[in-house]
Amino acid sequence: MRAHVITFGCQMNEYDTLTIQSELVAGGHELVDAPQDANLILLNTCAVRGKPIEKVVSLLGDLRKERRAGRDVSVALMGCLAQLDEGKAIAEKFEVDALVGPGAITDVLEAIEAIEEARFAGERAAFESLRFREDLVDHHTPPHEGALTGFLTIMRGCDHHCTYCIVPTTRGPEVSRPLEAIVREAEAMARAGVQEVYLLGQNVNSYGLGDASLPSFAELLRTVARVGIPRVKFTTSHPMNFTSDVIDAIAEEEAVCNYIHLPVQSGSDRVLRRMAREYGRERYLDIVREIRAKVPDVVLSTDIIVGFPGETEEDFSETLSLFDEVAFEHAYTFIYSARPGTPSHRHFDDMPKRIKTDRLARLIELQKAHSLRANGALVGRELRVLVKEAARDGDFVMGHSDQQHTVLVPKDQVRRLGLHSVRVDQATPHTLYGSVVGADVGAVPLRLAS
């Protein structure tokens, strides 16, 4: 079949999409770049918040219209949404042919076989695979050809049960991949010219917990840092498992970037307890103090949910004060989105949208002020930037620094994609503008499109 995969959500979904595409090619199917050229469209979905689900529903509605108008195309709903009763209802409503959960993505060929048999019979397939395959943790996903950035899942699932989060339901309990499988995949990336790898997991720093045959996350981090990939990053971390040995590994391993994404979600102890986050404000701040003491020039980013059920103005003020105390350089801020099947949806009453929207706007303004101050301090400094692609403004190309700053440089200064030394000339809250000083030996011979 001529297949096209559309990905929604997080970097783990992007990694899963590479696995799906690898399975499709291995099964003799053709990957096409444009959805209109496909006779099979696979949606790899997210269910963490309501907005991605709305996008999926809209797309499925359009595809149903096209099919009823005579287009010969089959549809598979994959990923986290497929694992939920909500996803099953959506699949039935929009006449989806196959439902494949995130723990069964390597069953995609079996799904296509069922789809092809149904097409031959002039029927709609009703394939469903929602199991959590144990052998998925051993699966080796080949690096994407020509990619400078690679994603490497080191574990699946989550054993924490935050009251707002649907992930334990969609992705199951924590399962760590064998060290040998991770190293083998990282070495393949290094040979393929990958310049930056992200170690992925719902909670990467709980890797290996409870399994004496596996190293700790800190030991894994050191091992991957010595494979030969110039930049190593990881996401996401849970403060409960962010231990001193992890901080030491970041400080001591040259390849591990001084960038840490450490979701706090709220600055209020009362709200954190209602979220079942398993740590308090002071514990989180203790971790931050240790990080800043050991890791020079560290950049910290976070996730914050505003308007969690029961959040008072005083609770929100504590979030603002924590933001000021930590001085996050980056933040991913969200309005609380009630997800069916979570404890907070079952037991707590949602807040009025206008209150949530107002608080989000205030938090964003605070975040902009901190980001502008931090970025402004970088003007005149040199950063190592992985230049990866053309920017929306055609006169620039875009990349990211070791510390995850978005950096734009003039297109006429770059002859090759890859790692470059860039002097920062100008700063905005979200973007740095700079001039290329030189290219690292790691820059790869990929000509930019003219």
C-alpha positions in Angstrom: 0.0 0.0 0.0 1.0 3.6 -0.4 1.2 4.8 3.2 1.4 8.2 4.9 1.9 8.7 8.6 0.6 11.8 10.4 2.1 12.4 13.9 0.5 14.3 16.8 2.0 15.0 20.2 5.3 14.4 21.9 8.8 13.3 20.8 8.0 9.8 21.9 5.3 9.7 19.2 7.8 11.0 16.7 10.1 8.1 17.7 7.2 5.6 17.4 6.4 7.0 14.0 9.9 6.1 12.9 9.3 2.6 14.1 6.0 2.4 12.3 7.6 3.7 9.1 10.4 1.1 9.4 7.8 -1.7 9.8 5.9 -0.4 6.7 9.1 -0.4 4.6 10.2 -3.8 5.8 6.7 -5.1 4.9 7.1 -4.0 1.3 4.8 -0.9 1.5 5.6 2.5 0.0 5.9 5.6 2.1 4.6 8.7 0.3 5.2 12.3 1.4 1.7 13.7 0.6 -1.5 12.4 2.2 -3.4 12.9 -1.1 -1.1 10.3 -2.7 -1.8 7.6 -0.1 -4.3 4.8 -0.1 -3.5 4.2 3.6 -3.3 7.0 6.2 -2.1 6.2 9.7 -2.7 8.7 12.5 -0.3 8.4 15.4 -2.2 10.2 18.0 -1.8 12.0 21.4 -4.3 11.9 24.2 -2.6 14.1 26.9 -4.7 17.1 26.2 -8.0 17.9 24.4 -6.5 20.0 21.6 -4.6 17.2 19.8 -7.8 15.1 20.0 -9.8 17.9 18.4 -7.3 18.0 15.5 -7.6 14.2 15.0 -11.4 14.3 15.0 -11.3 17.2 12.5 -9.0 15.2 10.2 -11.0 12.0 10.5 -14.1 14.0 9.6 -12.5 15.3 6.4 -11.3 11.8 5.5 -14.7 10.3 6.0 -16.2 12.9 3.6 -13.5 12.0 1.0 -14.2 8.3 1.4 -17.9 8.8 1.0 -17.2 10.9 -2.1 -15.4 7.9 -3.6 -11.8 8.2 -2.5 -10.2 4.8 -2.0 -8.3 5.3 1.2 -8.0 3.3 4.4 -7.4 4.8 7.8 -5.7 3.5 10.9 -6.0 5.2 14.3 -2.8 4.6 16.3 -1.1 5.9 19.4 -2.4 7.0 22.8 -5.9 7.9 21.7 -6.5 4.5 20.2 -5.9 2.9 23.7 -8.9 4.7 25.3 -12.6 4.1 25.2 -12.8 7.6 23.8 -10.6 6.6 20.9 -12.7 3.5 20.2 -15.9 5.6 20.0 -14.2 8.0 17.7 -12.9 5.2 15.5 -16.4 3.7 15.2 -18.0 7.1 14.5 -15.6 7.9 11.7 -15.4 4.4 10.2 -11.7 3.8 10.9 -10.3 0.5 9.6 -7.7 -0.3 12.3 -7.1 0.6 15.9 -3.6 0.1 17.2 -2.4 1.2 20.6 1.1 2.6 21.4 2.2 -0.7 23.0 1.4 -2.6 19.8 2.8 -0.4 17.0 4.8 -3.3 15.6 1.4 -5.0 14.9 0.9 -2.5 12.0 1.7 -5.1 9.3 -1.0 -7.4 10.8 -3.4 -4.5 10.7 -2.6 -3.8 7.0 -3.1 -7.4 6.2 -6.6 -7.2 7.7 -7.2 -4.0 5.8 -6.2 -5.5 2.5 -8.4 -8.5 3.0 -11.3 -6.3 3.8 -10.6 -4.1 0.7 -10.6 -7.2 -1.5 -13.9 -8.2 -0.1 -15.3 -4.7 -0.5 -15.7 -4.2 3.2 -14.3 -2.1 6.0 -11.8 -3.7 8.2 -12.3 -3.8 12.0 -8.8 -4.7 13.2 -7.9 -3.9 16.8 -4.7 -4.4 18.7 -4.4 -2.7 22.1 -2.0 -5.0 23.9 1.4 -4.0 25.4 3.9 -6.1 23.6 6.8 -7.1 25.8 9.2 -7.5 22.8 8.7 -3.8 21.9 11.4 -2.8 24.4 13.9 -4.8 22.3 12.9 -3.3 19.0 15.7 -1.5 17.2 14.5 1.6 15.2 16.9 2.4 12.4 18.0 6.1 12.3 16.1 8.4 10.0 18.3 8.8 6.8 20.1 12.1 6.8 18.7 13.2 10.2 21.0 15.4 12.4 18.8 14.9 15.5 17.8 11.4 16.6 15.2 10.2 19.2 15.9 7.2 21.3 13.3 5.7 23.6 15.0 4.1 26.7 11.8 3.1 28.4 8.0 2.9 28.0 5.1 3.6 30.3 4.9 5.3 33.7 4.5 4.1 37.3 3.6 7.5 38.6 -0.1 8.3 38.8 -0.6 12.1 38.6 -4.3 12.7 38.9 -4.5 14.7 35.7 -2.5 12.3 33.5 -3.8 9.7 31.1 -0.4 8.2 30.2 -0.4 5.3 32.6 -3.6 4.2 31.0 -2.4 4.7 27.4 1.2 3.5 27.7 1.0 1.1 30.6 3.5 0.5 33.4 7.2 1.4 33.2 9.4 -1.0 31.2 13.0 -0.2 30.7 14.8 -1.3 27.5 17.9 -3.4 27.8 21.1 -1.4 27.9 22.5 -3.4 24.9 19.6 -2.5 22.7 19.9 1.2 23.6 23.7 1.3 23.0 23.3 -0.6 19.7 20.7 2.0 18.5 22.9 4.9 19.7 25.9 3.5 17.9 23.9 3.2 14.7 22.9 6.8 15.0 26.6 7.8 15.5 27.5 5.9 12.3 24.7 7.6 10.4 26.0 11.0 11.3 23.5 12.0 13.9 24.8 15.0 15.8 22.3 15.1 18.6 20.3 12.4 20.4 17.4 12.8 22.8 16.9 10.0 25.3 13.1 9.6 25.7 10.8 8.3 28.3 7.7 9.3 30.3 10.2 9.5 33.2 13.7 8.9 32.0 15.4 9.1 35.3 13.5 6.1 36.7 15.2 4.0 34.1 16.3 0.6 35.6 14.6 1.1 38.9 13.7 -2.2 40.5 15.7 -4.2 38.0 19.2 -5.2 39.3 20.2 -6.3 35.7 20.1 -2.7 34.5 22.2 0.3 35.3 20.8 3.5 36.8 19.8 6.3 34.5 23.0 8.2 35.5 25.1 5.2 34.4 23.1 4.9 31.1 23.6 8.6 30.5 27.4 8.3 30.9 27.4 5.3 28.6 25.5 7.0 25.8 27.6 10.1 26.2 30.7 8.1 25.2 29.2 6.5 22.0 30.4 9.4 19.8 27.4 11.6 19.3 28.4 15.2 20.0 25.2 16.2 21.9 23.1 14.2 24.3 19.9 15.5 25.8 17.0 13.8 27.6 13.3 14.3 28.4 11.2 14.1 30.5 12.3 13.9 34.1 10.2 13.5 37.2 11.6 15.5 40.3 11.0 12.4 42.5 13.7 10.5 40.7 16.1 13.4 39.8 19.0 12.2 42.0 22.5 13.6 42.6 24.2 11.1 40.5 22.2 12.3 37.5 23.3 15.9 38.1 26.9 14.7 38.5 26.7 12.9 35.1 25.4 16.1 33.4 28.2 18.1 35.0 31.0 15.7 34.2 30.2 14.2 30.7 31.1 16.7 28.0 28.6 15.4 25.5 25.6 15.7 27.9 24.2 19.2 27.3 23.7 21.7 30.2 19.9 21.7 29.5 17.4 20.2 31.9 13.7 20.0 31.4 12.2 19.4 34.9 8.4 19.7 35.1 7.1 21.3 38.3 3.4 21.7 37.2 2.6 24.1 40.2 4.4 26.1 42.9 1.7 25.4 45.5 2.1 22.4 47.9 -1.6 22.1 48.2 -2.1 21.8 44.4 0.9 19.5 44.1 -0.8 17.2 46.6 -4.0 17.2 44.7 -2.0 16.4 41.5 -0.3 13.5 43.4 3.1 14.8 42.3 4.9 13.1 45.2 7.1 16.1 46.0 6.7 19.5 47.5 7.8 23.0 46.5 10.9 22.9 48.8 12.1 19.6 47.5 11.9 20.9 44.0 13.8 24.0 44.9 16.5 21.9 46.6 17.0 20.0 43.3 17.3 23.3 41.4 19.9 24.6 43.9 22.0 21.5 43.5 21.8 21.6 39.7 22.8 25.3 39.6 25.7 24.6 42.1 27.1 21.7 40.0 26.3 22.6 36.4 27.6 26.0 35.1 25.5 27.8 32.6 22.6 25.3 33.0 19.4 26.2 31.3 16.2 25.0 33.1 12.8 24.6 31.5 9.6 23.3 32.9 6.0 22.4 32.4 3.3 24.3 34.4 -0.5 23.6 34.4 -2.7 26.6 35.4 -6.2 26.4 36.6 -6.0 22.9 38.1 -9.3 22.1 39.9 -9.4 24.0 43.2 -6.4 26.2 42.5 -7.0 29.5 44.4 -5.5 32.9 43.6 -3.1 32.3 46.5 -2.0 28.9 45.0 -1.4 30.6 41.6 0.6 33.3 43.3 2.9 30.6 44.7 3.4 29.3 41.2 4.4 32.8 40.1 6.8 33.2 43.0 8.4 29.8 42.3 8.9 30.9 38.7 10.6 34.0 39.9 12.8 32.1 42.3 14.0 29.5 39.7 14.0 32.0 36.8 13.2 29.4 34.2 14.6 30.3 30.8 11.9 28.3 29.0 8.5 27.1 30.0 5.7 25.1 28.5 2.5 26.4 30.0 -0.9 24.9 29.7 -4.5 25.4 30.8 -5.7 22.4 32.7 -7.5 20.1 30.3 -9.8 17.5 32.0 -9.1 14.1 30.5 -11.8 11.4 30.8 -10.6 8.5 32.8 -8.2 10.4 35.1 -8.8 10.8 38.8 -9.0 14.6 38.5 -11.8 14.3 35.9 -13.7 11.9 38.1 -13.4 13.6 41.4 -12.7 17.3 40.9 -14.9 20.1 39.4 -13.2 22.1 36.6 -12.7 25.8 37.0 -14.3 28.5 34.8 -12.3 28.9 31.5 -12.0 32.7 32.0 -10.1 32.3 35.2 -7.8 29.7 33.6 -7.2 31.9 30.6 -6.4 35.0 32.7 -3.9 33.1 34.8 -2.2 31.6 31.7 -1.8 35.1 30.2 -0.2 36.4 33.4 2.2 33.4 33.5 3.1 33.8 29.9 4.0 37.5 30.5 6.2 36.5 33.4 7.9 33.8 31.4 8.6 36.3 28.5 10.2 38.6 31.0 12.5 35.9 32.3 13.3 34.6 28.9 14.2 38.0 27.5 16.4 38.7 30.5 18.2 35.4 30.1 18.5 35.6 26.3 19.7 39.2 26.5 22.6 38.2 28.7 23.8 35.9 25.9 24.3 38.8 23.4 28.0 38.9 22.4 28.6 35.3 23.5 29.4 32.3 21.3 27.1 29.2 21.4 27.4 25.9 19.7 24.4 25.6 17.4 23.1 22.7 15.4 21.8 24.3 12.2 19.1 22.0 10.9 16.7 23.6 8.5 15.4 26.7 6.7 13.5 29.2 8.9 10.1 30.5 8.1 11.9 33.7 7.1 13.6 32.6 4.0 16.7 34.8 4.7 17.6 32.7 7.7 18.3 29.1 8.7 17.3 27.8 12.1 19.0 25.6 14.8 19.2 25.0 18.5 22.0 25.6 20.9 23.4 23.0 23.3 21.0 24.6 25.9 18.0 24.5 23.6 17.8 28.1 22.6 16.2 28.7 19.2 18.9 30.4 17.0 18.5 32.0 13.6 21.5 32.8 11.4 21.6 34.4 7.9 21.3 31.8 5.3 24.2 33.1 3.2 26.6 32.4 6.1 25.9 28.7 6.1 27.1 26.3 3.5 26.5 23.1 5.4 24.0 21.9 8.0 25.4 20.7 11.3 27.2 22.1 14.3 28.5 25.7 14.1 29.9 28.2 16.5 27.5 31.2 16.5 28.0 34.6 18.1 24.7 36.0 19.5 23.9 39.5 18.0 20.3 40.0 19.1 17.8 38.5 21.5 14.0 38.3 21.8 12.1 36.3 24.5 12.0 33.2 22.3 14.7 33.6 19.6 18.4 34.4 19.3 19.8 35.9 16.2 23.5 35.4 15.5 26.4 35.3 13.1 28.4 32.1 12.2 31.9 32.2 13.6 33.0 28.8 12.4 31.8 25.2 11.6 32.6 22.3 13.8 34.3 19.2 12.4 30.9 17.5 12.9 29.2 19.7 10.3 27.9 17.3 7.6 27.9 17.9 3.8 24.2 18.6 3.3 23.7 21.5 1.0 20.9 23.9 1.9 18.2 24.3 -0.7 18.6 27.4 -2.7 
